Amino acid sequence: MDYYKCEPRSGRIVCLLCRHYCKMKDGQVGVCGVNKNEANKLSALVYGHPSALNIDPIEKKPIYHMLPGTTALSFGTVGCNFKCPFCQNWQISQSSVVRDDFYISPEKMVQLALENGTNSIAYTYNEPTIFYPYARDIGILAKRSGIKNIFVTNGFETPEVIEDMKSWLDAANVDLKSWSESYYKKVLKGGLEAVKDTLRLMVDAGIWVEVTTLLIEGENDSDKDLTEMAEFIANDLGKHVPWHLSAFHPDYKMMDHKWTGIETLKRARYIAKKAGLYYVYMGNVPVSENTYCPECRELLIGRSGFEMIVNNLLEGHCPNCNRAIEGVFR
């Protein structure tokens, strides 16, 4: 795809990577701080320059319904198109200082995944949409090698990017950070309606989608907001879409805010189940979140933290009632 378009009259280019659609003069960078207009072409300054690289359990993304018990080669760059005050990776996401001394080509990244026996590559830690040209080149090569691709994203992709990524991206965990448009715009510097649209488009594109909401008491955990979020997932995306309800811990610009209590997560899970969601998980709390068959309640996948300890699935089906379980299991 073309990652930008030109505006001849204004002498600017329009970045097509995220829904900010930044209009940049020559030499100017976008909101993310890492995509730049250089001679009327979009230059991805972080291309080939990851700032974090690890091998993680796929459950840590969190992705619970794709290749459970496997590992993902996980990496991110610097930069972000949001300004979340609770960001847990703010040291890289809110930086635009590129590590020019450290380069990993797309070919080398796929080679690292193969050498380490990972079944997937996760584009994570900061917002992968802002390094989409790099991610795409890696992802296409990975797919040819039988390696799956995962985006961990704030959901601010453009329709143009989503149309392009459906050919190579297998799964995405998308943050649904709030149910308030004003909170998204004023605090996060994004947009709720855009994220909702992204979620719909990704599901329609056949990308396996899981949703995560970091619950912050007093900010996004009212019964009304949780009910409407749950109903949106159930009705617009599908009752089978997993919802991860994650506990906030103080970080970045919210060090004075208290931890999210487990009772808040249990209340949210009750609301989600009442809305009809099949798979609801709690995160960042010391509980084991297992997967059960929505039909007969048979234990399908048992977990301890990010470790899978039991997998009773039979070729993606419940061993008791033979119900097909939604996800990517091969």
C-alpha positions as CSV (number, residue, x, y, z in Angstrom):
1,M,0.0,0.0,0.0
2,D,0.9,3.7,-0.2
3,Y,1.6,5.0,3.3
4,Y,0.9,8.6,2.4
5,K,-0.7,10.8,-0.2
6,C,0.4,14.1,-1.6
7,E,-1.5,17.4,-1.4
8,P,0.1,19.4,-4.3
9,R,-1.6,22.6,-3.5
10,S,-0.4,22.8,0.1
11,G,2.9,21.1,-0.5
12,R,2.2,18.7,2.3
13,I,1.8,14.9,2.5
14,V,-0.9,13.1,4.5
15,C,0.2,10.1,6.5
16,L,-2.2,7.2,6.1
17,L,-0.9,5.0,9.0
18,C,-3.3,6.2,11.7
19,R,-6.5,8.2,12.0
20,H,-4.8,11.4,13.0
21,Y,-4.1,11.7,9.2
22,C,-1.2,14.0,10.0
23,K,-0.5,16.7,7.3
24,M,3.2,17.3,7.2
25,K,5.3,19.9,5.5
26,D,8.8,18.9,4.3
27,G,10.9,18.1,7.4
28,Q,7.9,17.8,9.7
29,V,7.1,14.8,11.8
30,G,3.6,13.5,12.8
31,V,1.9,13.2,16.2
32,C,3.8,9.9,16.7
33,G,7.2,11.6,16.4
34,V,8.7,8.9,14.2
35,N,7.1,9.4,10.8
36,K,8.5,12.3,8.8
37,N,8.0,14.1,5.5
38,E,11.3,13.9,3.8
39,A,11.3,15.4,0.3
40,N,7.5,14.8,0.0
41,K,7.8,11.2,0.9
42,L,6.9,9.5,4.2
43,S,10.0,8.3,6.0
44,A,9.5,5.7,8.8
45,L,12.4,6.8,11.1
46,V,12.1,3.6,13.3
47,Y,12.2,1.2,10.3
48,G,14.6,-1.6,11.4
49,H,15.3,-0.1,14.8
50,P,13.4,-2.0,17.6
51,S,13.9,-0.6,21.1
52,A,12.6,-3.7,22.9
53,L,12.9,-7.4,21.9
54,N,11.8,-10.4,23.9
55,I,10.3,-13.9,23.7
56,D,7.0,-13.9,25.6
57,P,4.2,-16.4,26.2
58,I,1.5,-15.6,23.7
59,E,-0.9,-15.4,26.7
60,K,1.1,-12.3,27.9
61,K,-0.1,-10.2,24.9
62,P,-2.8,-11.2,26.0
63,I,-4.0,-13.6,23.3
64,Y,-5.8,-16.6,24.8
65,H,-7.5,-18.1,21.8
66,M,-4.6,-18.5,19.4
67,L,-2.0,-21.2,19.7
68,P,-2.2,-21.4,23.5
69,G,0.9,-22.4,25.3
70,T,3.2,-21.2,22.5
71,T,5.7,-18.3,22.5
72,A,5.8,-15.1,20.5
73,L,8.9,-13.1,19.4
74,S,7.8,-9.7,20.7
75,F,9.2,-6.3,19.8
76,G,8.4,-2.6,19.6
77,T,10.1,0.6,18.6
78,V,9.8,4.1,20.1
79,G,6.9,6.5,19.6
80,C,3.1,6.4,19.9
81,N,0.1,8.2,18.5
82,F,-1.6,8.4,21.9
83,K,-0.6,10.1,25.1
84,C,-2.1,7.8,27.8
85,P,-1.1,9.0,31.3
86,F,-1.2,5.4,32.6
87,C,1.1,3.9,29.9
88,Q,3.2,1.0,31.3
89,N,5.8,1.3,28.5
90,W,6.1,5.1,28.5
91,Q,9.9,5.0,28.5
92,I,9.7,3.9,24.8
93,S,6.2,4.9,23.7
94,Q,6.6,8.5,24.7
95,S,10.2,8.8,23.3
96,S,11.2,9.7,19.8
97,V,14.9,8.9,20.2
98,V,15.6,6.2,17.6
99,R,18.3,3.7,18.2
100,D,20.2,4.2,15.0
101,D,23.1,2.0,16.3
102,F,20.8,-1.1,16.4
103,Y,19.3,-2.5,13.2
104,I,17.4,-5.7,12.6
105,S,16.2,-6.3,9.0
106,P,12.8,-7.9,8.4
107,E,14.7,-11.0,7.2
108,K,16.7,-11.1,10.4
109,M,13.6,-10.7,12.6
110,V,11.9,-13.7,10.9
111,Q,15.2,-15.7,11.3
112,L,15.2,-14.9,15.0
113,A,11.7,-16.2,15.3
114,L,12.6,-19.4,13.6
115,E,15.8,-19.9,15.5
116,N,14.0,-19.5,18.8
117,G,11.1,-21.7,17.9
118,T,8.4,-19.1,18.3
119,N,5.1,-19.7,16.5
120,S,4.3,-16.0,16.1
121,I,5.7,-12.5,16.0
122,A,4.0,-9.9,18.2
123,Y,4.2,-6.2,17.3
124,T,3.8,-4.7,20.7
125,Y,5.2,-2.6,23.6
126,N,4.4,0.6,21.7
127,E,1.8,1.3,19.1
128,P,2.6,-0.9,16.0
129,T,0.6,1.1,13.6
130,I,3.2,3.8,13.7
131,F,5.9,1.3,12.5
132,Y,3.5,-0.4,10.1
133,P,5.9,-0.3,7.0
134,Y,8.4,-2.3,9.1
135,A,5.8,-4.6,10.6
136,R,4.3,-5.3,7.2
137,D,7.6,-6.3,5.6
138,I,8.3,-8.6,8.6
139,G,4.8,-10.0,8.6
140,I,4.7,-11.0,5.0
141,L,8.0,-12.9,5.3
142,A,6.8,-14.5,8.6
143,K,3.6,-15.7,7.0
144,R,5.6,-17.4,4.2
145,S,7.6,-19.2,6.9
146,G,4.5,-20.4,8.7
147,I,4.8,-17.9,11.5
148,K,1.7,-16.1,12.6
149,N,1.5,-12.3,13.2
150,I,-0.1,-10.4,16.1
151,F,-0.8,-6.7,16.6
152,V,-1.2,-5.4,20.2
153,T,-2.7,-2.0,19.4
154,N,-4.8,1.0,20.6
155,G,-7.0,0.5,17.6
156,F,-6.4,3.8,15.8
157,E,-5.5,2.2,12.4
158,T,-6.9,3.7,9.3
159,P,-9.3,1.8,7.1
160,E,-6.5,1.8,4.5
161,V,-4.2,0.0,6.8
162,I,-6.8,-2.5,7.9
163,E,-7.6,-3.3,4.3
164,D,-3.9,-3.9,3.7
165,M,-3.2,-5.9,6.8
166,K,-5.9,-8.5,6.3
167,S,-3.6,-10.3,3.9
168,W,-1.0,-11.0,6.5
169,L,-2.1,-10.3,10.0
170,D,-3.6,-13.2,11.9
171,A,-4.7,-11.7,15.2
172,A,-5.0,-8.4,17.2
173,N,-5.5,-7.5,20.8
174,V,-7.2,-4.1,20.7
175,D,-7.4,-1.8,23.7
176,L,-10.9,-0.4,24.4
177,K,-9.6,2.1,26.9
178,S,-12.8,4.0,27.8
179,W,-16.4,4.5,26.8
180,S,-16.1,8.3,26.7
181,E,-15.3,10.1,23.5
182,S,-14.3,13.2,25.4
183,Y,-11.9,11.1,27.6
184,Y,-10.3,9.6,24.5
185,K,-9.9,13.0,22.9
186,K,-8.8,15.1,25.9
187,V,-6.8,12.6,27.9
188,L,-5.6,9.9,25.5
189,K,-5.5,12.1,22.3
190,G,-7.4,9.6,20.3
191,G,-11.0,8.8,19.5
192,L,-13.6,6.2,20.7
193,E,-15.6,6.1,17.5
194,A,-12.5,5.5,15.5
195,V,-11.5,2.6,17.8
196,K,-15.0,1.1,17.6
197,D,-14.8,1.3,13.8
198,T,-11.4,-0.3,13.7
199,L,-12.7,-3.2,15.8
200,R,-15.6,-3.8,13.5
201,L,-13.4,-3.6,10.4
202,M,-10.8,-6.0,11.8
203,V,-13.5,-8.6,12.7
204,D,-15.1,-8.2,9.2
205,A,-11.6,-8.6,7.7
206,G,-11.3,-12.1,9.3
207,I,-8.6,-11.1,11.8
208,W,-8.9,-12.9,15.1
209,V,-9.7,-10.1,17.6
210,E,-9.4,-10.0,21.4
211,V,-10.3,-6.9,23.4
212,T,-8.5,-5.5,26.5
213,T,-9.8,-2.9,28.9
214,L,-7.5,-1.6,31.6
215,L,-9.9,-0.8,34.4
216,I,-9.1,2.3,36.4
217,E,-11.4,3.0,39.3
218,G,-13.3,6.3,39.0
219,E,-12.2,6.7,35.3
220,N,-13.8,4.0,33.2
221,D,-15.4,1.4,35.5
222,S,-19.0,2.7,36.0
223,D,-21.7,0.0,35.6
224,K,-23.2,2.1,32.7
225,D,-20.0,2.3,30.8
226,L,-19.1,-1.4,31.4
227,T,-22.6,-2.5,30.3
228,E,-22.4,-0.5,27.1
229,M,-18.9,-1.7,26.3
230,A,-20.0,-5.3,26.9
231,E,-23.1,-4.9,24.7
232,F,-21.0,-3.3,22.0
233,I,-18.6,-6.3,22.0
234,A,-21.5,-8.8,22.0
235,N,-23.6,-7.1,19.4
236,D,-21.2,-5.4,17.1
237,L,-18.2,-7.8,17.2
238,G,-19.7,-11.1,18.4
239,K,-20.3,-12.9,21.7
240,H,-17.3,-15.1,21.0
241,V,-14.8,-12.2,21.1
242,P,-12.7,-12.5,24.3
243,W,-12.7,-9.5,26.7
244,H,-9.7,-9.1,29.0
245,L,-10.4,-7.0,32.0
246,S,-7.1,-5.9,33.3
247,A,-6.2,-4.3,36.7
248,F,-4.5,-0.9,36.7
249,H,-1.3,-0.3,38.7
250,P,0.2,3.1,39.3
251,D,2.6,4.2,36.5
252,Y,3.9,7.1,34.5
253,K,1.7,10.2,35.2
254,M,-0.8,8.3,37.5
255,M,1.5,7.3,40.3
256,D,-0.9,8.7,42.9
257,H,-3.9,6.7,41.7
258,K,-4.8,3.5,43.6
259,W,-4.5,0.0,42.2
260,T,-7.7,-1.6,40.8
261,G,-9.3,-3.9,43.3
262,I,-10.2,-7.5,42.3
263,E,-13.8,-6.8,43.3
264,T,-14.0,-4.2,40.5
265,L,-12.8,-6.8,38.0
266,K,-15.3,-9.3,39.3
267,R,-18.1,-6.8,38.9
268,A,-17.0,-6.0,35.4
269,R,-16.8,-9.7,34.6
270,Y,-20.4,-10.2,35.9
271,I,-21.6,-7.4,33.7
272,A,-19.8,-8.9,30.7
273,K,-21.3,-12.3,31.3
274,K,-24.8,-10.8,31.7
275,A,-24.3,-9.2,28.3
276,G,-23.8,-12.7,26.9
277,L,-20.0,-12.8,26.3
278,Y,-18.6,-16.3,26.2
279,Y,-15.0,-15.6,27.2
280,V,-14.2,-13.0,29.8
281,Y,-10.8,-13.0,31.6
282,M,-9.3,-11.0,34.4
283,G,-5.7,-9.8,34.2
284,N,-2.9,-8.3,36.4
285,V,-4.4,-10.1,39.4
286,P,-3.2,-13.3,41.1
287,V,-6.0,-15.6,39.7
288,S,-6.0,-18.4,37.2
289,E,-8.1,-17.5,34.2
290,N,-9.2,-20.7,32.5
291,T,-11.2,-21.2,29.3
292,Y,-14.4,-23.2,29.6
293,C,-16.8,-24.4,26.9
294,P,-19.7,-21.9,26.6
295,E,-22.1,-24.9,26.0
296,C,-21.3,-27.5,28.7
297,R,-18.7,-25.6,30.9
298,E,-16.1,-28.3,30.3
299,L,-12.6,-27.1,31.2
300,L,-10.8,-26.5,27.9
301,I,-7.6,-24.6,28.8
302,G,-6.2,-24.3,32.3
303,R,-3.7,-21.5,33.0
304,S,-1.5,-20.5,35.9
305,G,-0.5,-16.9,35.3
306,F,0.8,-16.8,31.7
307,E,1.5,-20.5,31.6
308,M,-0.8,-23.0,30.1
309,I,-1.0,-26.1,32.3
310,V,-3.9,-28.0,30.7
311,N,-5.1,-28.1,27.1
312,N,-8.1,-30.4,26.6
313,L,-9.1,-29.1,23.2
314,L,-9.5,-31.7,20.5
315,E,-8.7,-30.1,17.2
316,G,-10.3,-26.9,18.3
317,H,-13.4,-28.6,19.8
318,C,-14.7,-29.2,23.2
319,P,-13.9,-32.9,24.2
320,N,-17.2,-33.3,26.0
321,C,-19.9,-31.8,23.7
322,N,-17.8,-31.3,20.5
323,R,-18.7,-27.6,20.3
324,A,-16.3,-25.7,18.0
325,I,-14.4,-23.2,20.1
326,E,-13.7,-19.8,18.5
327,G,-10.1,-19.0,17.9
328,V,-7.0,-20.0,15.9
329,F,-5.7,-23.3,17.2
330,R,-3.5,-24.6,14.4
